[in-house]
Amino acid sequence: MPSFLERYVDPVPIRSRGAYNIVAARHADDGERCTLVLPGASANPRRIGEALAEVERTHARLDHPRIPKVAFRGEAQGTPFLELACDAVVDGQDVLQAMADATQKIPYGAADGFIVGLRTAMQAAHAQCDPRTGGPICLGRISLGNLLFNGEGRFFLVGFGRNFPVERDDGTADGSLVSYQAPELAMQGRPSPMGDYVALVLFMRSLMPHVDISDAVGRIVRGELQPSDAELLDCLRWVEQRVLGELPALRASMEEAIEVADRIRACVGARPEPEAFEAHVAALLGRGGGRTGAELMLTLGKDAAWVAGSDGERRRLGRAQRRILLALVEKQKAGSGEPLTMWELLEAGWPGERPSFEVGANRVYVALTRLRHFGLREVIERFEDGYRLAPKAVVRVVD
């Protein structure tokens, strides 16, 4: 472990990008889990340091269980870093992929509980003053990268002060993630509470394919109207006209929007169930997208020259990918069930090399991401302290 991170152990990349790396780790002294934000390989350390200082100042003003506190911010050997007080293991991109791979959609009430949780976290930020602007603290843009999840399915919202999940080190949007925002932000307009609400509605709609939509809403979206849908239709039209389709200065207030959201909920007979959402995500993360262990198959060519997952398609592997996959296979054969740490995977893939932490973490992250995209998403499991092959995965070697 590089000396500037000697207070942490078991680092596992959650997301590696050009400007920022987000890493799951543990405290070396007590084993407590935490989340680190570090400069990416192409970032300017001075700019990153300034951005992380702004994150710390802003988060210090916020008090909501979904918005993690900054537990520590430091710099050593010219590398700034920040510790968030949350035990994240994945971000929203991984959760969305697990949802897409699963056979069961999210129950409507569970999905509603998730959106309400996001909204209330945003409202808590809006209630505080941003000293830079004199107005409320706003997120501006929301993406899957702004959401961090722990192993129990609990989510955290990050990006206040500086929206590091979607920005370059100079504060401009980097375009690597799909983000949702009110249209005025594209014209250099200021973020606002109702602009955040617009972004939230757009983000919510992007998740609809993974949600078990209620019968009434589904009928209206499909154009199959019934007389009993009149009130619900009026509410949905109101959202289109007064929230999404209105000029910023003429939009409805947050209070009005929440009141209409409550009416929609009453029309469909639903209630927010945040605990059900957490349980759903925890199950997805724990069982590899909802497939049974008996379906997990990994086929390797000689010396791991190629690999095929459960779909049977063969993909050729690079040298580092071969060595990493073989190391995972050998670890599974040993039967301990323990994952390989980031440092062990780095040594397996690039033996004898000693890159910096951010470069090494990025190498491992990219290699594992590609392997998981090669049909091995359910086979390679991700944990707080590393990666392993699913214990029930069947490994075959073909000459």
N, C-alpha and C positions, 0 to 999 in steps of 0.2 A: 504494500500500500504506500503510495507517495506520502512523504512526510506531512504535507499540508492537510492530508485527510487521515492522519493517524488516529484521530478520535473515532473513526468509523470502521466497521468491518462488513464483510459479505455484501459488497455493492453489486446490484443487478440493474442494468439499464431498463428504464421504463420506456423512454423515448429519446432517440438521439437525432439531432437536427443540426443544421449549419451553425446556428447562433447559440442554442442552449441544449444541454443534456439534462434530462430528468432521471434520477437514479434512486432506487430503493436501497436502503442500507440499515445497519444497526449501530447503536452506540457500542464502542469497544468496551466500555466499563460495565454497563448494566444490561446490554443486549436489547435495549428498547429500540423499536423500529422507528424509522424516520424517513423523510424524503429530501433528497439533495437536488439543488439546481446549480449547474456548473456551466462554464463556457463551452460551446461547441468548438470543433476543430478549426473552423474558419472565423471565429468571433474575435473582435477586438477586446482584450481584457479590460481596458479602461472603460469602454462603453458598457460592458457587461457589469462591471463594478458599480457604475453609476445607476444602471437599471435596477440592480439588486438592492441598492440602498433605497431607491424609491419604492420598491416592493415592500421593504421592511417598514419604512415610514408610513405607508398607506395601510398595511395590514395591522399595524399597531393601533390604528383608529377604529378597527372593525372588531365586533364582538358577536360572532355567530358560529354555532357548532359546525356548520358546513364550510366555513372559511378558516383554514388552518392558520395559526399564529406562526410568525417567524421565530423559531427557537434560538437561532444563532446565525450570524453573518460574519464571515471572516475572509482573510486573504493571506496567502503565503506563497512564496516563490513566484509572485506576480500573478497568481491565479485566484480570482475572487470566487466565493461559493456561498451558498445560502442553505440553511436547514429549515424545512417546514415541519411543524409538529403534527404530522399525520403519517399513518402507516400504510401508504399506498403501495400496491403491487403492480397495478396496470393503470392505463388511462382509458378514456372513452373509446378510442379507436379499437382497442382489443376487446372491449365489452361489446361494441357494435358487431365486430366480426363473430364473436361467440353467439350473439343473437341471430345473425344471418345463418350460421351453421346449425342452429338448434331447430328441432322439429316443432317445438311448442312456442307460440307467440306470447308476448307479455300480456297478462290480463289488463283490461282497461283501467281498473282502479289502481293497480300497481303503477302503470305508466303515468296516470294522473298524479299519484303521490310523488313521483319523481319530479314532474314539472312543477308542482306546487312547492316542493323543496327547493328547487332552483330559484323560483320566483321570490320566495321569502328570504333566501340568502341575498339576492340582489336588492331587495327592499331594505334589508339591514344596512347594506352599503350606502344606498341612496339616502338614508337618514343621517349620514355623517358628511361633514364638510370637507371637500378637497381643497387644501390650502393653495394649490397651484392655480385653481380656477375660481375659487370662492363659491362654487356650486357643489352639488351632491357628488359623491364618489360613484362613478359608473364603470361598467365593464366595457361597453362599446361594442365589441365583437365577441361572439361565443362560438366555440368549436368543440369537437370531441376532445381536443387536447387540453381544454380548460377543466376537464373533469378527471379527477383521480379517484380510484376505487381501491379499497382494501379487500382482503380475502373474504370478509363477511358481507361484501356487497355494499358497504356504506360508501357514499361518494362525498367528495370535497370539491369546492369550486375555487380555482386559483386564477390569477391574472390581474388582480386589482393593483393600481399604481403603475405597473408596466405589464402589458399583456404578453408575457414571454412565451406562452404556448403558440402564438401566431405571429410573432414579430421577429424582425432582424435585430441586430444589436444597435442599429440607429433608430429604432422605434417604428419603422415602416413595416407594413404587412409583408410577410415573406412568401405567401402563396402556396406553401407546402401542405396546408390543411384547408379544407373547405370550412369557411367561417360564415356566420350569419350576422347581419348588421342592418340597422336602419339605413335607408337610401341616402340620407343626408351625410353620413360619414364618408361616402364615396366622393362627396363634393367638399370635403374638408370641413364639414359641419361638426359641431361639438356633440359628444355623447350626452344623452339625457336619460332620465328614468323611463320615460315612455319609449325612447329609442331602444333601450335595453329590452323593454317588453315586446316591441316589434321583433327584435332579434330572437327572443325566446319563442315567440309564436312560430317564426320561420324554422327555427331549430326543431321545435316540437313536430312540425309537419314533416320534416325530413325523416323522422323516426316512425311515421305511421305504418309503413310496410311491415314493421316488426311487432305491431300492437294488435291485439284482438279487439277491433273496433266494435263498439256497441251496435246493435241492430239498427237503431234509429239513425245514428250518424252515418253508418254504412249505406243505408238506403238513400239518404240525401246526397252523399258523395256520388253514388251511382246514378242519381237522377230518378230513383223509384219512390216518388213522394206519396205519402198517405195523408189524409185529412188530419190525423192526430199529430203530424209533424210540424204543424203551423208555427207553434211557439219556438220550437228548436230551430226551424228554418229562419225565423226572424232574428234570433240571436246570432246565428252563424253569419247572416248577412250583415248584421251590425258590426261584427268583428272585421269583416272584409272592408266595410265602408269607413268606419270610424277609427280603426286601428291600423290596418294595413294599407288602405287606399287613400288616406287623408294626408294633407300637407302637415309637416311637423307642428306648426303653430296652431293648427286647427284640430289636432288629434284629441280624442277623448282622454279624460284623466285616468290615472292608474286606478283610482277608486271605482270609476265607472266600469273599467275593463274587468276588474275583479268581480264586481257585482254581476256582470253578464256571464262571466265564466261560471259563477255559482248557479246561475239560472240554467246554463247548459247542463251542468252536472245534475241538477234536479230533474231536468227533462228526460235524461237518460237513466235516471235512478242509480247513479254511481256516487261513490265517495272516495276521496284520496286514501290510498293505502301504502304509505311509504315503507312500512315494514315488509309488505308483500313484494315490493320492488327489490329491496335489499336481499330478501330470501331468493328471489328469482335470479338475480345476478350472482349471488353466492353459489347457487346450484350450477349455473352455467360455467363459472370459473372452476368449480370443483369437479365437474364431470366431463369437461372437454366438449362443451357445446351440446350436450344432451345425448351423445352416442354411448352405447354400452361398450365396456372393455372388450367384449368378444369381437367387436367389429374393427378393433385397432390392429392394423397390419402394416409392417414395415419390411420391404424386400430390398436387399442390397445386392449389387453386382460384385464381382471379385474386387477386393481392395476398396470397396465403396466407390467404384468408378461411376456408378449411377445409383439412383434410389427411386423406389416407387412406393407411394402411400396406399391407402385403402382404395383409391380410384384406379390403381394399376398402371398409371402412366409413368414411364421412365423419364427421369431427368438426370442429365450428366452433372457431376459435381466438380467444383474446383478443389485444389489441394487442401486449402484450409478447411473447407466444408467437409471434405472426406475425413480429415483428422478429427474434427470436432464431433462428427456423427459417430465415428468409431469409438471415441472416448465415451460418448453417452451410452453406446451399446455395451461396452465393457463394464461401465458402472452399473448398468441394469443387471448384467450377468452376475455381478458380485452380490446382488440381492439385498443391499443395505437399505435401499429406498431413498438414500440421501441424494440431493441434487449436487451437481458440479457447480462450483462458484464461478463468477466471472473470471477470476484470475486463473483458475484451473482450465477453463475453456480457452482463455487467451494463450496459455502455455501449450495446450494441445494443438491449437490451430496454427500458432506461430512460435514454435519452440525456440528458446534462446533469445527471443527479441524482448526488449524492455521499453515499450513506448510509454508516453505519458498516460495518465489515467484517462483523460478524455478521448485520446486516440484509441487506446486499448478497448475502452468501453464501447466506442463506436464500431470498432472491428467486430467484436463479439455480437453486438446488437444486429448489425447488418447481416452477418453470417446466419444467425439464428432466425432472423426474420425471413430470409430467403428460403431456408430449409422448411420453415413452417408454411410458406407459400407454395412449396413443392408438394402439397398434399399431406403434410405432416403436422398440421395444426393441432389435431387431437392427440398425436403421438408424442410430441415434445411438450412437456408441461412446464409452466413457468411458476416459480415460487419466489418468496421474499428474498431468499439467499442464493438463487441460481436456477438451473434448468436440469431436467431429467427426462428420460423416456418413461412414459406411463408404465407402471409395473405390470399391467395386464396386456401391454402391447406384445404382439407376436413378431419376432424378428426372424426372417429367412434370408439366407445367403445363397445366391444363385451364381454358378460359375459361368 
